[in-house]
């Protein structure tokens, strides 16, 4: 196994930077498999696990350009939500009410089955069933909160609850909040620990995972497919040959360039989530902070124990 040398992404990303150093196995020489999966994120590893459950004798190989979770699977907010679209109202707008209702049921089933899977396989990813809290700062946002709950109820969901000013301030002690919505499903987790847990489970079931092995070309080789470091790989170059393949790297493409396959394109949507120490103007869900939200904390303000802080939001002053 080759020792890990962190790259800039692994040092800059909150979740990746917390991962303990470990060795990895790069693709070397010529390997054969029944199925080659490109990408060792959530999609790739769950695909590999699903294939092994369908047929334990199947030879499955996963090839990853970085370490597992290097892409979008390890660089996200770590929130587990039941919404398949960005929100249920958008799902209705995009797909119609009948399909949105089906997606809502699938979303809740996804969360239930995933949490059961984590418990069954003892995958420790710091999952906490916290649910979600959406807050309203303006009267217009209060109306939006009402519409959000009404839309969820229209789709048959009972997990959305409207909070008035008194109820929201019982949750988060801030004079800024006028109301909000509590969603009782889902929670938070460490996405890198989740991916590492899936990688470990896949390897226990016989899946071969090759990391630090960037795929530059996927070519036909008679009735098989060849996954190689470069086009026209020779027998002396690292490559994997398989009778079937699965592309699981749709979020990792060149900046501004869609990833297209079989006539369908994926355009990555990038946002930034900033993590800060709970020192200045913070909102916490499990305690009243030592200083108010109308004045800044100072370095003399007592710091809460890390275990006491469940979630926080920083607003610009």
C-alpha positions as CSV (number, residue, x, y, z in Angstrom):
1,X,0.0,0.0,0.0
2,X,1.2,3.5,-0.8
3,X,1.2,6.1,2.0
4,X,-1.2,9.0,1.7
5,X,0.2,12.4,0.5
6,X,-2.6,15.0,1.1
7,X,-3.3,17.3,-1.9
8,X,-4.7,20.9,-1.6
9,X,-8.3,19.7,-1.7
10,X,-7.8,17.3,1.1
11,X,-6.2,20.0,3.2
12,X,-8.8,22.6,2.5
13,X,-12.0,20.6,2.8
14,X,-13.3,20.4,6.4
15,X,-14.3,16.8,6.2
16,X,-11.3,15.6,4.2
17,X,-8.8,17.4,6.4
18,X,-10.1,15.6,9.5
19,X,-9.5,12.2,8.0
20,X,-6.7,10.2,9.5
21,X,-3.8,9.3,7.1
22,X,-4.1,5.9,5.6
23,X,-2.5,3.9,2.8
24,X,-4.1,3.2,-0.6
25,X,-3.7,0.8,-3.5
26,X,-3.2,2.3,-7.0
27,X,-4.0,0.6,-10.2
28,X,-0.9,-1.2,-11.4
29,X,-0.4,-3.5,-14.3
30,X,-3.3,-5.1,-16.2
31,X,-6.4,-6.1,-14.2
32,X,-9.6,-7.8,-15.3
33,X,-13.1,-7.6,-13.8
34,X,-16.6,-8.3,-14.7
35,X,-17.6,-4.7,-13.9
36,X,-15.4,-1.6,-13.7
37,X,-16.8,1.4,-11.8
38,X,-15.1,4.8,-12.4
39,X,-15.4,6.9,-9.3
40,X,-15.2,5.9,-5.6
41,X,-17.8,8.2,-4.2
42,X,-21.3,7.4,-2.9
43,X,-22.6,6.5,-6.3
44,X,-19.6,4.3,-7.3
45,X,-19.3,2.4,-4.0
46,X,-23.0,1.8,-3.5
47,X,-23.1,0.6,-7.1
48,X,-20.3,-1.8,-6.4
49,X,-22.0,-3.0,-3.2
50,X,-25.4,-3.5,-5.0
51,X,-23.7,-5.5,-7.7
52,X,-22.0,-7.8,-5.2
53,X,-25.3,-8.3,-3.4
54,X,-26.9,-9.3,-6.7
55,X,-24.1,-11.7,-7.5
56,X,-21.4,-12.3,-4.8
57,X,-19.3,-14.1,-7.4
58,X,-19.1,-11.0,-9.6
59,X,-15.6,-9.5,-9.9
60,X,-16.0,-5.7,-9.3
61,X,-13.3,-3.1,-9.5
62,X,-13.6,0.6,-8.6
63,X,-11.1,3.1,-10.0
64,X,-10.7,6.5,-8.4
65,X,-8.6,9.5,-9.4
66,X,-8.0,10.7,-5.8
67,X,-8.8,9.0,-2.6
68,X,-12.4,7.8,-2.0
69,X,-14.6,10.8,-1.2
70,X,-12.3,13.1,-3.1
71,X,-15.1,14.5,-5.2
72,X,-18.6,15.8,-4.4
73,X,-19.3,12.9,-2.0
74,X,-16.8,14.2,0.5
75,X,-17.2,17.9,-0.2
76,X,-20.8,18.7,0.9
77,X,-22.7,20.0,3.9
78,X,-23.2,16.5,5.5
79,X,-26.9,16.8,5.6
80,X,-29.2,13.9,5.1
81,X,-32.6,15.1,3.7
82,X,-35.7,13.5,2.3
83,X,-36.0,15.9,-0.5
84,X,-34.9,14.5,-3.9
85,X,-35.3,17.9,-5.6
86,X,-34.1,21.1,-3.9
87,X,-37.5,21.4,-2.3
88,X,-41.0,19.8,-2.7
89,X,-42.5,22.9,-4.4
90,X,-39.7,22.7,-7.0
91,X,-40.4,19.0,-7.5
92,X,-44.0,19.9,-8.3
93,X,-42.8,22.6,-10.7
94,X,-40.3,20.4,-12.4
95,X,-42.2,17.0,-12.6
96,X,-45.9,17.7,-11.7
97,X,-47.7,16.9,-8.5
98,X,-48.2,13.1,-9.1
99,X,-44.5,12.5,-9.6
100,X,-43.5,14.9,-6.8
101,X,-45.7,12.9,-4.4
102,X,-43.9,9.7,-5.5
103,X,-40.5,11.4,-5.1
104,X,-41.5,12.6,-1.6
105,X,-42.4,9.0,-0.6
106,X,-39.2,7.7,-2.1
107,X,-37.2,10.4,-0.2
108,X,-38.6,9.3,3.1
109,X,-38.0,5.6,2.2
110,X,-34.4,6.5,1.2
111,X,-33.6,8.0,4.6
112,X,-35.2,5.1,6.5
113,X,-33.4,2.5,4.4
114,X,-30.1,4.3,4.6
115,X,-30.1,4.7,8.4
116,X,-31.1,1.0,8.7
117,X,-28.2,0.1,6.4
118,X,-25.7,2.1,8.5
119,X,-26.8,0.4,11.7
120,X,-26.9,-3.1,10.1
121,X,-23.4,-2.8,8.6
122,X,-22.0,-0.8,11.6
123,X,-20.9,2.1,9.4
124,X,-19.8,4.8,11.8
125,X,-20.2,8.2,10.2
126,X,-21.3,10.3,13.2
127,X,-24.9,10.2,12.0
128,X,-27.3,12.2,14.3
129,X,-31.1,12.2,13.5
130,X,-31.3,15.9,14.1
131,X,-33.9,16.7,11.5
132,X,-33.8,20.2,10.0
133,X,-34.8,23.7,11.1
134,X,-35.6,26.4,8.6
135,X,-36.0,29.9,10.0
136,X,-37.8,33.0,8.9
137,X,-36.3,36.5,9.4
138,X,-39.0,38.5,7.6
139,X,-42.8,38.4,7.3
140,X,-42.3,37.3,3.6
141,X,-40.3,34.3,4.8
142,X,-42.9,33.5,7.4
143,X,-45.4,33.2,4.5
144,X,-42.9,31.0,2.6
145,X,-42.7,28.8,5.7
146,X,-46.5,28.4,5.7
147,X,-46.4,27.5,2.0
148,X,-43.6,25.0,2.6
149,X,-45.6,23.1,5.2
150,X,-48.8,23.3,3.1
151,X,-47.0,21.8,0.1
152,X,-45.5,19.0,2.2
153,X,-49.0,18.1,3.6
154,X,-50.4,18.2,0.1
155,X,-47.9,15.6,-0.9
156,X,-48.8,13.4,2.1
157,X,-45.8,14.2,4.3
158,X,-46.4,14.5,8.1
159,X,-42.8,15.5,9.0
160,X,-43.1,19.3,8.3
161,X,-44.2,21.4,11.3
162,X,-44.9,25.2,11.3
163,X,-43.3,27.1,14.2
164,X,-44.5,30.5,15.3
165,X,-42.2,33.1,16.9
166,X,-42.5,31.6,20.4
167,X,-41.8,28.1,19.2
168,X,-38.8,29.1,17.0
169,X,-37.2,31.0,19.9
170,X,-37.6,28.0,22.1
171,X,-35.5,26.2,19.6
172,X,-32.9,29.0,18.9
173,X,-32.7,31.9,21.3
174,X,-32.5,34.8,18.9
175,X,-34.8,37.9,18.7
176,X,-34.3,37.9,14.9
177,X,-36.4,34.9,14.1
178,X,-40.2,35.4,13.5
179,X,-41.0,31.7,12.8
180,X,-39.9,28.7,10.9
181,X,-40.3,25.1,9.9
182,X,-39.1,22.0,11.7
183,X,-38.6,18.8,9.7
184,X,-38.4,15.7,11.8
185,X,-36.7,13.4,9.2
186,X,-33.1,13.1,8.3
187,X,-30.1,14.5,10.1
188,X,-26.4,15.3,9.9
189,X,-23.3,13.1,9.3
190,X,-19.7,13.1,8.3
191,X,-19.7,12.3,4.5
192,X,-16.1,11.3,4.4
193,X,-16.6,8.8,7.2
194,X,-19.7,7.5,5.3
195,X,-17.7,7.0,2.1
196,X,-14.8,5.4,4.0
197,X,-17.3,3.1,5.7
198,X,-18.8,2.1,2.3
199,X,-15.3,1.5,0.9
200,X,-14.5,-0.8,3.8
201,X,-17.7,-2.7,3.4
202,X,-17.1,-3.0,-0.3
203,X,-13.6,-4.4,0.2
204,X,-14.9,-6.8,2.8
205,X,-17.2,-8.2,0.2
206,X,-14.4,-8.6,-2.3
207,X,-14.6,-5.4,-4.3
208,X,-11.2,-4.1,-5.4
209,X,-10.8,-0.3,-4.9
210,X,-7.9,1.4,-6.8
211,X,-7.2,4.9,-5.6
212,X,-4.9,7.7,-6.9
213,X,-5.6,6.2,-10.4
214,X,-6.9,8.8,-12.7
215,X,-8.9,7.5,-15.6
216,X,-8.1,9.3,-18.8
217,X,-9.7,7.0,-21.3
218,X,-12.5,4.4,-21.6
219,X,-12.2,2.4,-24.8
220,X,-13.9,-0.6,-26.5
221,X,-11.7,-3.7,-26.5
222,X,-13.7,-6.2,-28.6
223,X,-16.7,-7.2,-26.4
224,X,-15.1,-5.6,-23.3
225,X,-14.2,-2.2,-22.1
226,X,-10.7,-1.0,-21.2
227,X,-10.3,1.6,-18.5
228,X,-6.8,3.1,-18.7
229,X,-4.6,6.0,-17.5
230,X,-4.3,7.1,-21.2
231,X,-5.8,6.4,-24.6
232,X,-4.4,3.3,-26.3
233,X,-3.0,1.8,-23.1
234,X,-0.3,-0.8,-23.7
235,X,0.0,-4.0,-21.6
236,X,2.7,-2.3,-19.6
237,X,0.5,0.6,-18.6
238,X,-2.0,0.4,-15.7
239,X,-5.4,-0.5,-17.0
240,X,-8.6,-2.5,-16.1
241,X,-10.5,-4.5,-18.6
242,X,-14.2,-5.4,-17.9
243,X,-17.2,-6.8,-19.7
244,X,-19.4,-4.0,-18.2
245,X,-18.8,-0.6,-16.9
246,X,-20.4,2.1,-14.7
247,X,-19.6,5.8,-14.7
248,X,-19.9,7.3,-11.3
249,X,-18.0,10.6,-11.6
250,X,-20.6,12.9,-13.0
251,X,-19.8,15.7,-10.5
252,X,-16.1,15.8,-11.2
253,X,-15.6,17.4,-14.6
254,X,-13.7,20.3,-16.0
255,X,-14.9,23.6,-14.7
256,X,-17.9,24.8,-16.8
257,X,-18.0,21.6,-18.9
258,X,-21.0,19.2,-18.5
259,X,-20.3,15.5,-18.2
260,X,-22.3,13.8,-20.9
261,X,-23.0,10.1,-21.3
262,X,-25.6,8.3,-23.5
263,X,-27.1,11.6,-24.6
264,X,-27.6,12.9,-21.0
265,X,-25.6,15.6,-19.4
266,X,-24.9,16.5,-15.8
267,X,-24.0,20.1,-15.0
268,X,-22.4,20.4,-11.5
269,X,-23.9,23.0,-9.2
270,X,-21.2,24.4,-6.9
271,X,-21.8,26.2,-3.7
272,X,-19.6,27.1,-0.7
273,X,-20.4,26.0,2.9
274,X,-18.2,27.8,5.4
275,X,-17.3,26.2,8.7
276,X,-16.2,28.5,11.5
277,X,-15.4,28.1,15.2
278,X,-18.4,29.1,17.4
279,X,-16.7,32.2,18.6
280,X,-18.4,35.4,17.3
281,X,-22.0,35.7,16.2
282,X,-23.3,32.1,16.3
283,X,-26.7,30.5,16.6
284,X,-26.7,27.1,18.4
285,X,-29.6,24.7,18.6
286,X,-28.8,23.1,21.9
287,X,-27.8,26.0,24.2
288,X,-28.1,29.8,24.7
289,X,-24.8,31.4,23.7
290,X,-22.9,33.4,26.3
291,X,-23.3,36.6,24.4
292,X,-26.3,38.1,22.6
293,X,-26.9,38.2,18.8
294,X,-27.1,42.0,18.9
295,X,-23.6,42.4,20.1
296,X,-20.4,40.7,19.2
297,X,-18.7,38.1,21.4
298,X,-15.2,38.9,22.5
299,X,-12.2,36.6,23.1
300,X,-13.0,36.8,26.8
301,X,-16.5,35.2,26.3
302,X,-16.6,31.7,27.6
303,X,-16.4,29.1,24.8
304,X,-18.9,26.3,24.8
305,X,-17.8,22.7,24.9
306,X,-17.6,21.3,21.3
307,X,-20.0,18.5,22.3
308,X,-22.6,21.1,23.3
309,X,-22.8,22.7,19.9
310,X,-25.0,20.8,17.5
311,X,-25.4,23.3,14.6
312,X,-24.7,27.0,14.0
313,X,-25.3,29.6,11.4
314,X,-23.3,32.8,11.0
315,X,-25.1,35.9,9.6
316,X,-23.2,38.9,8.2
317,X,-23.4,41.9,10.6
